[in-house]
Amino acid sequence: MSEELLRYEKLAGELAALIGDGVLTHGDRLPSVRRLAQERRLSVSTVVQALRQLEERGLVEARPQSGYFVCQTLAPRSQPQARPTPDAPMPVDISQRLVHVLQAGARPGVAPLSAALPANELLPIAALHRLYAGVARRHPRLLEAGSHVHMDQPALVRQLVRRSLAWGGPLAAEEFVIVNACTEALSLCLRAVTRPGDTVAVESPAYYLMLQLLEMLGLKALEIPCDPQTGMSVEALELATRNGGVAACLLVANGSNPLGSVMSDEKKRRLVALTATRGIPVIEDDIYGDLFLGNERPWPLKAFDTSGNVMLCASFSKCLSPSLRVGFVAAGRYRAAIALQKTITSGGTNPLTQIVLAEYLESGAVDRHLRNLRRHYQSQVKAMQAAVARYFPPATRIAQPQAGYVLWVELPEGVDTTAMHAAALRERLSYVPGELFSASGMYRNCLRLNCGNPHTPEIDDAIRRLGLIFGGGEAGGG
């Protein structure tokens, strides 16, 4: 750790302690950057880093032309707890209800709290537009013909191999299949290793799109309980698969959706070893891996795979643009089967976009962009947590995401978020009810909120009004 890093973290810790001890209270103005730098004999940049860290932790806020002020601190909230799950696999039937929720949440004037989409102003849209124009000029024949044989642009595969160094790699170029976003990646993997009627082990709560895919493919879901901080229980998975009958394991180890949990390296290692020993293919969604909220990028399950049993799926939809629709699978020993499924179902992914993405990755701009994006997401998640704590009923439990930008909220028993969704829509508010994250209909007193947008006064007011619907009040968090 550099000396400068030690200095700014020390200053941030000292100021945080003053706030925690009540020496600095809500509304107090901190000394100016220049004054702190002079008094503490630090550089201005070191002081600014310390204040930004406090801002990301929700302890201070910057006011234009005025400086930094102590935020209102709220009593800490308990996190949701892992729940027992059904022992038997369940058929999935959520698609129609989910489509209604997402369509309703996308109506003009409805607060953007449901679909997990980032705000456009946080994405490098202008830079991508310029690259599209340049690539089209330099490669005028890219769109002249498609191929169902040579589907992957070598330039993009090369960049993915280079990026895999940060994933515990490098991964072999021969493993990659370029696909139409992460959704297709997951679908192709499921098609490659399962047949209708098979059982797939999933997290509980699980990302609703994964449940939709199981429903569309005629597969059953076996729900495995998850810790809100550390993800899927390896012990429960071991028990559930002891007698066979599970065709695949489908999960998000880094930034699970909706909990935001990140599995420890030890848990990842044990899960990979367990599934390899029992011959259970693992399909890993790592779309939030680069959007970690901690100090370093967590390795995917794939980093601990020595037998080619893990299929790593991801895309750039959450960090560059949802409209790119480019993803990939690092497919291990299932590469041939997945490539065949890709050939049959959709052929090659748009080559123009593949080259645009390759050039953006090669430019180095992506790492600067991701650092900035993580700061925004961390700040937005913290602000949403504070708003929920302030406005929702006192017994509400709030997740502490380790990655991504969604927030899982558990309301008191007796609150039915599915039944109350219509009332929220009448107030131009939306969210995703918790029962849509479970094949068995669990989590009816839970909901997921999107934190992909800056926490404006309008967003804060939307959370206030949502809290009123659930029985909270303007100071309900206390």
RODO-2510 file (C-alpha; in nm, 4 decimals, decimal comma):
residues 478
     n   res          X          Y          Z
     1     m     0,0000     0,0000     0,0000
     2     s     0,1448     0,3391    -0,1013
     3     e     0,2276     0,6076     0,1566
     4     e    -0,0291     0,8415    -0,0031
     5     l    -0,2981     0,5745     0,0256
     6     l    -0,2143     0,5239     0,3910
     7     r    -0,2384     0,8982     0,4505
     8     y    -0,5786     0,9523     0,2922
     9     e    -0,7266     0,6415     0,4555
    10     k    -0,5893     0,7573     0,7922
    11     l    -0,7475     1,1010     0,7482
    12     a    -1,0776     0,9463     0,6361
    13     g    -1,0741     0,7159     0,9386
    14     e    -1,0075     1,0015     1,1804
    15     l    -1,2898     1,2137     1,0368
    16     a    -1,5251     0,9139     1,0352
    17     a    -1,4442     0,8563     1,4038
    18     l    -1,5312     1,2182     1,4863
    19     i    -1,8653     1,1714     1,3109
    20     g    -1,9288     0,8384     1,4828
    21     d    -1,8488     0,9833     1,8250
    22     g    -2,0831     1,2771     1,7697
    23     v    -1,8077     1,5394     1,7717
    24     l    -1,9189     1,6270     1,4187
    25     t    -2,2957     1,6003     1,3763
    26     h    -2,5547     1,6319     1,1027
    27     g    -2,5180     1,9609     0,9160
    28     d    -2,1724     2,0492     1,0498
    29     r    -1,9355     2,1907     0,7910
    30     l    -1,5969     2,0202     0,7688
    31     p    -1,2807     2,2328     0,7475
    32     s    -1,2013     2,3327     0,3894
    33     v    -0,9772     2,1184     0,1715
    34     r    -0,7050     2,3829     0,1805
    35     r    -0,7232     2,4144     0,5595
    36     l    -0,7101     2,0372     0,6133
    37     a    -0,4131     2,0148     0,3774
    38     q    -0,2257     2,2881     0,5637
    39     e    -0,3074     2,1700     0,9144
    40     r    -0,2370     1,8026     0,8456
    41     r     0,0607     1,8700     0,6143
    42     l    -0,0994     1,6717     0,3343
    43     s    -0,1392     1,7339    -0,0362
    44     v    -0,4686     1,8701    -0,1605
    45     s    -0,5224     1,5526    -0,3658
    46     t    -0,4793     1,3355    -0,0544
    47     v    -0,7406     1,5383     0,1339
    48     v    -0,9811     1,5228    -0,1604
    49     q    -0,9400     1,1426    -0,1774
    50     a    -1,0209     1,1147     0,1934
    51     l    -1,3326     1,3301     0,1588
    52     r    -1,4490     1,1325    -0,1449
    53     q    -1,4145     0,8115     0,0530
    54     l    -1,6317     0,9587     0,3287
    55     e    -1,8807     1,0719     0,0649
    56     e    -1,8980     0,7214    -0,0829
    57     r    -1,9653     0,5860     0,2673
    58     g    -2,2570     0,8259     0,3037
    59     l    -2,0976     1,0161     0,5921
    60     v    -2,0483     1,3542     0,4230
    61     e    -2,1910     1,5352     0,1233
    62     a    -2,0370     1,7962    -0,1048
    63     r    -2,2371     2,1155    -0,1546
    64     p    -2,1422     2,3333    -0,4542
    65     q    -1,9471     2,6464    -0,3559
    66     s    -1,9890     2,5571     0,0135
    67     g    -1,7673     2,2596     0,0970
    68     y    -1,8318     1,9285     0,2705
    69     f    -2,1019     1,8754     0,5335
    70     v    -2,1854     1,5862     0,7652
    71     c    -2,4833     1,3834     0,6436
    72     q    -2,7667     1,2722     0,8663
    73     t    -2,6672     0,9390     1,0159
    74     l    -2,9339     0,6756     1,0653
    75     a    -2,9489     0,3818     1,2990
    76     p    -2,7910     0,0788     1,1295
    77     r    -3,0375    -0,1699     0,9843
    78     s    -3,0237    -0,5464     1,0029
    79     q    -2,9612    -0,7369     0,6843
    80     p    -3,2029    -0,9909     0,5381
    81     q    -3,1442    -1,3471     0,6538
    82     a    -3,1030    -1,6628     0,4476
    83     r    -3,4299    -1,8581     0,4409
    84     p    -3,5005    -2,2316     0,4246
    85     t    -3,5878    -2,3390     0,0704
    86     p    -3,8069    -2,6200    -0,0647
    87     d    -3,6369    -2,9604    -0,0798
    88     a    -3,7956    -3,0547    -0,4111
    89     p    -3,7308    -2,8999    -0,7531
    90     m    -4,0059    -2,6677    -0,8717
    91     p    -4,1466    -2,5869    -1,2163
    92     v    -4,1101    -2,2153    -1,2958
    93     d    -4,4037    -1,9898    -1,3854
    94     i    -4,3114    -1,6226    -1,3517
    95     s    -4,2710    -1,4849    -1,7047
    96     q    -4,6117    -1,3282    -1,7592
    97     r    -4,6132    -1,1560    -1,4209
    98     l    -4,2576    -1,0367    -1,4672
    99     v    -4,3242    -0,8909    -1,8118
   100     h    -4,6147    -0,6928    -1,6661
   101     v    -4,3955    -0,5549    -1,3858
   102     l    -4,1108    -0,4526    -1,6167
   103     q    -4,3382    -0,3006    -1,8805
   104     a    -4,5259    -0,1026    -1,6165
   105     g    -4,1983     0,0199    -1,4688
   106     a    -4,0855     0,1496    -1,8094
   107     r    -4,3893     0,3752    -1,8634
   108     p    -4,3168     0,7478    -1,9024
   109     g    -4,3266     0,9289    -1,5709
   110     v    -4,2791     0,6172    -1,3564
   111     a    -3,9791     0,6384    -1,1210
   112     p    -3,7017     0,4106    -1,2641
   113     l    -3,6794     0,1732    -0,9699
   114     s    -3,7589    -0,1644    -1,1266
   115     a    -3,5436    -0,2728    -1,4246
   116     a    -3,1721    -0,2901    -1,3379
   117     l    -3,0562    -0,0394    -1,5991
   118     p    -2,7836     0,2239    -1,5631
   119     a    -2,8460     0,5909    -1,6293
   120     n    -2,7405     0,6916    -1,9802
   121     e    -2,5331     0,9828    -1,8502
   122     l    -2,3044     0,7380    -1,6670
   123     l    -2,2170     0,5461    -1,9846
   124     p    -1,9595     0,6245    -2,2590
   125     i    -2,2251     0,6577    -2,5291
   126     a    -2,0521     0,9428    -2,7183
   127     a    -1,7211     0,7548    -2,7315
   128     l    -1,8955     0,4434    -2,8653
   129     h    -2,0743     0,6486    -3,1312
   130     r    -1,7405     0,7869    -3,2507
   131     l    -1,5944     0,4371    -3,2641
   132     y    -1,8886     0,3084    -3,4686
   133     a    -1,8278     0,5814    -3,7262
   134     g    -1,4539     0,5169    -3,7375
   135     v    -1,4848     0,1392    -3,7578
   136     a    -1,7410     0,1672    -4,0379
   137     r    -1,4946     0,3820    -4,2389
   138     r    -1,1927     0,1621    -4,1751
   139     h    -1,3741    -0,1699    -4,2250
   140     p    -1,6272    -0,1022    -4,5041
   141     r    -1,6815    -0,4727    -4,5788
   142     l    -1,7680    -0,5924    -4,2282
   143     l    -2,1418    -0,6091    -4,2983
   144     e    -2,1197    -0,7571    -4,6468
   145     a    -2,1561    -1,1164    -4,5356
   146     g    -2,2333    -1,3158    -4,2263
   147     s    -2,0768    -1,6406    -4,1187
   148     h    -2,2071    -1,9323    -3,9186
   149     v    -1,8573    -2,0795    -3,9105
   150     h    -1,6232    -1,7912    -3,8272
   151     m    -1,8392    -1,6079    -3,5735
   152     d    -1,5875    -1,4563    -3,3318
   153     q    -1,3789    -1,1521    -3,4231
   154     p    -1,0170    -1,2310    -3,3265
   155     a    -0,9590    -0,8700    -3,2128
   156     l    -1,2330    -0,8965    -2,9506
   157     v    -1,1263    -1,2419    -2,8359
   158     r    -0,7724    -1,1097    -2,7927
   159     q    -0,8967    -0,8267    -2,5699
   160     l    -1,1042    -1,0683    -2,3624
   161     v    -0,8008    -1,2900    -2,3091
   162     r    -0,6057    -0,9843    -2,1927
   163     r    -0,8859    -0,8812    -1,9550
   164     s    -0,9036    -1,2335    -1,8144
   165     l    -0,5714    -1,1677    -1,6404
   166     a    -0,7793    -0,9811    -1,3820
   167     w    -1,0137    -1,2795    -1,3469
   168     g    -0,7464    -1,5194    -1,2226
   169     g    -0,6578    -1,6125    -1,5833
   170     p    -0,5426    -1,5879    -1,8491
   171     l    -0,8132    -1,7901    -2,0202
   172     a    -0,7464    -1,9612    -2,3521
   173     a    -0,8696    -1,7867    -2,6656
   174     e    -1,0122    -2,1201    -2,7825
   175     e    -1,2614    -2,1178    -2,4940
   176     f    -1,4465    -1,8022    -2,6007
   177     v    -1,7742    -1,7814    -2,7904
   178     i    -1,9003    -1,4291    -2,8689
   179     v    -2,2761    -1,4038    -2,8210
   180     n    -2,5693    -1,1615    -2,8237
   181     a    -2,5461    -1,0379    -2,4639
   182     c    -2,5375    -1,2357    -2,1415
   183     t    -2,8942    -1,3601    -2,1802
   184     e    -2,8024    -1,5592    -2,4886
   185     a    -2,4861    -1,6805    -2,3176
   186     l    -2,6856    -1,8315    -2,0306
   187     s    -2,9449    -1,9777    -2,2662
   188     l    -2,6821    -2,1435    -2,4879
   189     c    -2,5084    -2,2960    -2,1874
   190     l    -2,8339    -2,4354    -2,0507
   191     r    -2,9241    -2,5793    -2,3915
   192     a    -2,5816    -2,7407    -2,4177
   193     v    -2,5943    -2,9305    -2,0873
   194     t    -2,9645    -2,9898    -2,0065
   195     r    -3,2768    -3,1403    -2,1563
   196     p    -3,6439    -3,0495    -2,0873
   197     g    -3,7517    -3,1862    -1,7504
   198     d    -3,4040    -3,1635    -1,5957
   199     t    -3,3391    -2,9940    -1,2611
   200     v    -3,1056    -2,6961    -1,2267
   201     a    -2,9733    -2,5734    -0,8899
   202     v    -3,0181    -2,1957    -0,8547
   203     e    -2,9662    -1,9328    -0,5877
   204     s    -3,2539    -1,8318    -0,3637
   205     p    -3,3392    -1,5549    -0,4219
   206     a    -3,2384    -1,5928    -0,7884
   207     y    -3,2180    -1,3458    -1,0753
   208     y    -3,5600    -1,3555    -1,2392
   209     l    -3,4174    -1,3782    -1,5932
   210     m    -3,2494    -1,7053    -1,4991
   211     l    -3,5836    -1,8361    -1,3778
   212     q    -3,7429    -1,7209    -1,7033
   213     l    -3,4855    -1,9164    -1,9019
   214     l    -3,5594    -2,2291    -1,7000
   215     e    -3,9302    -2,1780    -1,7642
   216     m    -3,8830    -2,1328    -2,1392
   217     l    -3,6593    -2,4420    -2,1635
   218     g    -3,8921    -2,6640    -1,9596
   219     l    -3,6448    -2,7014    -1,6716
   220     k    -3,7118    -2,7238    -1,2980
   221     a    -3,5474    -2,5031    -1,0358
   222     l    -3,3959    -2,6400    -0,7158
   223     e    -3,3570    -2,3398    -0,4844
   224     i    -3,0397    -2,3269    -0,2746
   225     p    -3,0375    -2,0776     0,0167
   226     c    -2,7985    -1,7832    -0,0017
   227     d    -2,6287    -1,5717     0,2602
   228     p    -2,6865    -1,2007     0,1837
   229     q    -2,3115    -1,1333     0,2101
   230     t    -2,1407    -1,4512     0,0883
   231     g    -2,3869    -1,6032    -0,1550
   232     m    -2,4911    -1,9619    -0,2212
   233     s    -2,4542    -2,2103     0,0641
   234     v    -2,2056    -2,4746    -0,0468
   235     e    -2,3210    -2,6965     0,2407
   236     a    -2,6828    -2,6825     0,1193
   237     l    -2,5700    -2,7502    -0,2383
   238     e    -2,3718    -3,0519    -0,1187
   239     l    -2,6785    -3,1952     0,0550
   240     a    -2,9100    -3,1191    -0,2383
   241     t    -2,6849    -3,2941    -0,4900
   242     r    -2,5816    -3,5906    -0,2759
   243     n    -2,8191    -3,8316    -0,4503
   244     g    -2,7780    -3,6972    -0,8041
   245     g    -3,0625    -3,5604    -1,0121
   246     v    -2,9179    -3,2113    -1,0701
   247     a    -2,8185    -3,1454    -1,4309
   248     a    -2,6478    -2,8066    -1,3804
   249     c    -2,5798    -2,5298    -1,1312
   250     l    -2,6663    -2,1736    -1,2389
   251     l    -2,5522    -1,8810    -1,0230
   252     v    -2,3955    -1,5355    -0,9857
   253     a    -2,0929    -1,5633    -0,7570
   254     n    -1,9941    -1,1953    -0,7846
   255     g    -2,2721    -0,9448    -0,7225
   256     s    -2,5670    -1,1812    -0,7100
   257     n    -2,8892    -1,0279    -0,8326
   258     p    -3,0780    -0,9306    -0,6155
   259     l    -2,8664    -0,9652    -0,2987
   260     g    -2,5419    -0,8174    -0,4288
   261     s    -2,3458    -1,0875    -0,2420
   262     v    -1,9921    -1,1964    -0,3340
   263     m    -1,8715    -1,5467    -0,2513
   264     s    -1,5350    -1,5749    -0,0791
   265     d    -1,2500    -1,7408    -0,2666
   266     e    -1,2684    -2,0360    -0,0280
   267     k    -1,6406    -2,0877    -0,0958
   268     k    -1,5801    -2,0573    -0,4705
   269     r    -1,3014    -2,3151    -0,4522
   270     r    -1,5215    -2,5584    -0,2593
   271     l    -1,8196    -2,5128    -0,4934
   272     v    -1,6059    -2,5695    -0,8032
   273     a    -1,4483    -2,8815    -0,6521
   274     l    -1,7856    -3,0206    -0,5377
   275     t    -1,9573    -2,9772    -0,8739
   276     a    -1,6598    -3,1134    -1,0675
   277     t    -1,6463    -3,4239    -0,8482
   278     r    -2,0192    -3,4860    -0,8949
   279     g    -2,0194    -3,4104    -1,2674
   280     i    -2,2505    -3,1086    -1,2397
   281     p    -2,1749    -2,8381    -1,5017
   282     v    -2,1588    -2,4857    -1,3592
   283     i    -2,2982    -2,1862    -1,5488
   284     e    -2,1648    -1,8640    -1,3980
   285     d    -2,3047    -1,5172    -1,4706
   286     d    -2,0274    -1,2641    -1,3995
   287     i    -2,1940    -0,9557    -1,5482
   288     y    -2,1380    -0,7602    -1,2241
   289     g    -1,7802    -0,8777    -1,1634
   290     d    -1,6281    -0,5484    -1,2820
   291     l    -1,8789    -0,3497    -1,0732
   292     f    -1,7430    -0,4524    -0,7357
   293     l    -1,7950    -0,2101    -0,4482
   294     g    -1,4903    -0,3206    -0,2493
   295     n    -1,1185    -0,2666    -0,2984
   296     e    -1,0392    -0,5231    -0,5668
   297     r    -1,2065    -0,7171    -0,8432
   298     p    -1,3272    -1,0547    -0,7106
   299     w    -1,2247    -1,3577    -0,9117
   300     p    -1,5029    -1,5590    -1,0756
   301     l    -1,5628    -1,9271    -1,0104
   302     k    -1,3852    -1,9853    -1,3402
   303     a    -1,0541    -1,8877    -1,1767
   304     f    -1,0715    -2,2012    -0,9610
   305     d    -1,1748    -2,4381    -1,2420
   306     t    -0,9087    -2,6912    -1,3435
   307     s    -1,1325    -2,9334    -1,5343
   308     g    -1,3201    -2,7072    -1,7786
   309     n    -1,6455    -2,7602    -1,5888
   310     v    -1,7323    -2,3900    -1,5412
   311     m    -1,8917    -2,1843    -1,8186
   312     l    -1,8229    -1,8159    -1,7534
   313     c    -2,0867    -1,5812    -1,9023
   314     a    -2,0836    -1,2012    -1,9109
   315     s    -2,1456    -0,8946    -2,1246
   316     f    -2,0870    -0,5200    -2,1221
   317     s    -2,4537    -0,4232    -2,0899
   318     k    -2,4302    -0,2998    -1,7312
   319     c    -2,1134    -0,0946    -1,7717
   320     l    -2,0906     0,0312    -2,1339
   321     s    -2,4376     0,0189    -2,2899
   322     p    -2,7338    -0,2203    -2,2767
   323     s    -2,7776    -0,1609    -2,6505
   324     l    -2,4417    -0,3141    -2,7474
   325     r    -2,5879    -0,6643    -2,7059
   326     v    -2,2464    -0,8273    -2,7059
   327     g    -2,1482    -1,0883    -2,4519
   328     f    -1,9299    -1,3949    -2,4301
   329     v    -1,8921    -1,7416    -2,2861
   330     a    -1,5604    -1,8825    -2,1723
   331     a    -1,6950    -2,2302    -2,2181
   332     g    -1,4327    -2,4769    -2,0966
   333     r    -1,4913    -2,8302    -2,2188
   334     y    -1,8422    -2,7402    -2,3372
   335     r    -1,7150    -2,5004    -2,6037
   336     a    -1,8051    -2,7199    -2,9028
   337     a    -2,1592    -2,7838    -2,7786
   338     i    -2,2188    -2,4140    -2,7054
   339     a    -2,0764    -2,3021    -3,0407
   340     l    -2,3087    -2,5493    -3,2142
   341     q    -2,6094    -2,4109    -3,0266
   342     k    -2,5016    -2,0588    -3,1228
   343     t    -2,4682    -2,1565    -3,4892
   344     i    -2,8143    -2,3102    -3,4951
   345     t    -3,0006    -2,0399    -3,3024
   346     s    -2,8550    -1,7053    -3,4134
   347     g    -2,5327    -1,7400    -3,6086
   348     g    -2,2587    -1,4826    -3,5718
   349     t    -2,2892    -1,1778    -3,3462
   350     n    -2,2753    -0,8389    -3,5242
   351     p    -1,9115    -0,8049    -3,6414
   352     l    -1,9234    -0,4247    -3,6496
   353     t    -2,0120    -0,4075    -3,2814
   354     q    -1,7502    -0,6707    -3,1986
   355     i    -1,4779    -0,4520    -3,3548
   356     v    -1,6121    -0,1377    -3,1846
   357     l    -1,5975    -0,3125    -2,8484
   358     a    -1,2498    -0,4499    -2,9196
   359     e    -1,1164    -0,1016    -3,0029
   360     y    -1,2752     0,0511    -2,6933
   361     l    -1,1176    -0,2160    -2,4737
   362     e    -0,7804    -0,1744    -2,6451
   363     s    -0,7820     0,2027    -2,5943
   364     g    -0,7570     0,1681    -2,2165
   365     a    -1,0543     0,3997    -2,1692
   366     v    -1,2600     0,1197    -2,0201
   367     d    -1,0580     0,0984    -1,6982
   368     r    -1,0830     0,4717    -1,6332
   369     h    -1,4538     0,4539    -1,7093
   370     l    -1,5065     0,1579    -1,4749
   371     r    -1,3307     0,3296    -1,1859
   372     n    -1,5565     0,6303    -1,2249
   373     l    -1,8657     0,4132    -1,2708
   374     r    -1,7940     0,2150    -0,9537
   375     r    -1,7696     0,5375    -0,7552
   376     h    -2,1080     0,6478    -0,8880
   377     y    -2,2734     0,3111    -0,8198
   378     q    -2,1311     0,2920    -0,4694
   379     s    -2,2590     0,6412    -0,3909
   380     q    -2,6005     0,5654    -0,5418
   381     v    -2,6397     0,2387    -0,3513
   382     k    -2,5457     0,4112    -0,0247
   383     a    -2,7918     0,6921    -0,0917
   384     m    -3,0700     0,4416    -0,1678
   385     q    -2,9931     0,2487     0,1515
   386     a    -3,0145     0,5707     0,3516
   387     a    -3,3441     0,6664     0,1886
   388     v    -3,4980     0,3242     0,2573
   389     a    -3,3771     0,3404     0,6172
   390     r    -3,5289     0,6868     0,6519
   391     y    -3,8700     0,6253     0,4944
   392     f    -3,9582     0,2533     0,5196
   393     p    -4,1071     0,0877     0,8314
   394     p    -3,8652     0,0536     1,1261
   395     a    -3,8411    -0,3285     1,1092
   396     t    -3,7247    -0,3207     0,7453
   397     r    -3,4040    -0,5123     0,6703
   398     i    -3,1682    -0,3758     0,4041
   399     a    -2,9030    -0,5711     0,2131
   400     q    -2,5411    -0,4529     0,1999
   401     p    -2,4430    -0,5207    -0,1639
   402     q    -2,0815    -0,6125    -0,2343
   403     a    -2,1132    -0,5557    -0,6100
   404     g    -2,3613    -0,4272    -0,8678
   405     y    -2,6226    -0,1570    -0,8274
   406     v    -2,9441    -0,3190    -0,7066
   407     l    -3,0773    -0,3196    -0,3517
   408     w    -3,2722    -0,6017    -0,1859
   409     v    -3,5135    -0,4906     0,0846
   410     e    -3,7019    -0,7127     0,3303
   411     l    -4,0129    -0,5525     0,4772
   412     p    -4,1867    -0,6664     0,7989
   413     e    -4,3843    -0,9906     0,7851
   414     g    -4,7364    -0,9274     0,6624
   415     v    -4,6375    -0,6759     0,3950
   416     d    -4,7143    -0,8262     0,0527
   417     t    -4,5133    -0,6445    -0,2133
   418     t    -4,6920    -0,8279    -0,4943
   419     a    -5,0348    -0,7228    -0,3703
   420     m    -4,9193    -0,3631    -0,3180
   421     h    -4,7558    -0,3232    -0,6589
   422     a    -5,0770    -0,1950    -0,8201
   423     a    -5,1068     0,0768    -0,5538
   424     a    -4,7470     0,1805    -0,6213
   425     l    -4,8109     0,2033    -0,9952
   426     r    -5,1035     0,4359    -0,9343
   427     e    -4,8511     0,6689    -0,7679
   428     r    -4,6123     0,6303    -1,0662
   429     l    -4,3811     0,4127    -0,8609
   430     s    -4,2469     0,0695    -0,9466
   431     y    -4,0188    -0,2032    -0,8123
   432     v    -3,9749    -0,5754    -0,8644
   433     p    -4,1720    -0,7800    -0,6067
   434     g    -3,9642    -1,0359    -0,4211
   435     e    -4,1693    -1,3412    -0,5191
   436     l    -4,0469    -1,3044    -0,8791
   437     f    -3,7007    -1,4057    -0,7572
   438     s    -3,8235    -1,7484    -0,6461
   439     a    -3,9679    -2,0450    -0,8334
   440     s    -4,1656    -2,1390    -0,5216
   441     g    -4,3059    -1,7902    -0,4610
   442     m    -4,0987    -1,7047    -0,1548
   443     y    -4,0029    -1,3482    -0,0520
   444     r    -4,3473    -1,1891    -0,0810
   445     n    -4,2458    -0,9318     0,1804
   446     c    -3,9331    -0,8359    -0,0172
   447     l    -3,8571    -0,6187    -0,3183
   448     r    -3,5650    -0,5139    -0,5368
   449     l    -3,4813    -0,1518    -0,6187
   450     n    -3,2665    -0,0255    -0,9054
   451     c    -2,9836     0,2078    -0,7962
   452     g    -2,8496     0,2668    -1,1471
   453     n    -2,9569     0,6316    -1,1538
   454     p    -2,8115     0,9266    -0,9623
   455     h    -2,9999     0,9730    -0,6358
   456     t    -3,1803     1,2939    -0,7256
   457     p    -3,4433     1,4681    -0,5107
   458     e    -3,7023     1,3067    -0,7395
   459     i    -3,5677     0,9580    -0,6652
   460     d    -3,5554     1,0347    -0,2936
   461     d    -3,9168     1,1531    -0,3020
   462     a    -4,0168     0,8357    -0,4869
   463     i    -3,8671     0,6266    -0,2040
   464     r    -4,0470     0,8452     0,0512
   465     r    -4,3810     0,7865    -0,1201
   466     l    -4,3077     0,4159    -0,1568
   467     g    -4,2351     0,3999     0,2158
   468     l    -4,5742     0,5525     0,2892
   469     i    -4,7426     0,2802     0,0841
   470     f    -4,5623     0,0151     0,2886
   471     g    -4,6605     0,1734     0,6181
   472     g    -4,3523     0,3836     0,6876
   473     g    -4,3343     0,7588     0,7320
   474     e    -4,1192     1,0548     0,6416
   475     a    -3,8993     0,9822     0,9425
   476     g    -3,9884     0,6151     0,9482
   477     g    -3,6288     0,4933     0,9527
   478     g    -3,5380     0,6689     1,2769
***
